[in-house]
Amino acid sequence: MKIVKKIYKKILFVVVGFYVISIFISQQQTLNSYQKEIHQFEGQIEEAQETQDSLVAMKDNVNSPKYIEEIAREKLSMYLPNEKVYIDIGK
């Protein structure tokens, strides 16, 4: 009888050990997937921050005379009063 109890204890110990190890592996896989998500979100945050920085720089630059002149030349085909404009008719 004592031998049977010892065998049951050993079997129970092994089963509990396997259960604990399987739970640990499952939790580790879950943690790894969460880490991947964190890295993806950090990348998205960096991209959004860069976009925000460029938009803030553009907003600060919108009222500058240089920017206004650049937009007038490129988009509206406007030039300064005494400026000579050459048009290439070869193309």
Steps between C-alpha positions, in 0.01 A plus 500: 500500500780742583663426166177583316469830692859590408433422135182711506690787661771479236244486218311793653824694535591434135151596379502821703851574371391455138195717564712779651748480211220510240343803671840671506555434128150624416552819698840555339344474154233749602765739634697469176193588293437801727862610454456487120187712529684748720776536240241552225322767704830670582575515127159651430555755777836598351347542153216708642748714695707560185187593308394734778845663507497556124148645516596733783806613301280556195249696710777721636633553146166582333504871580864561409562718193733241348232229512234733362731594212580135432131403483419804283773397252433125490123472529371836377769586241546844653829690486651820641425823306848556349584136452562357154333170427633271230275234353655204324291442185720215383300241689 
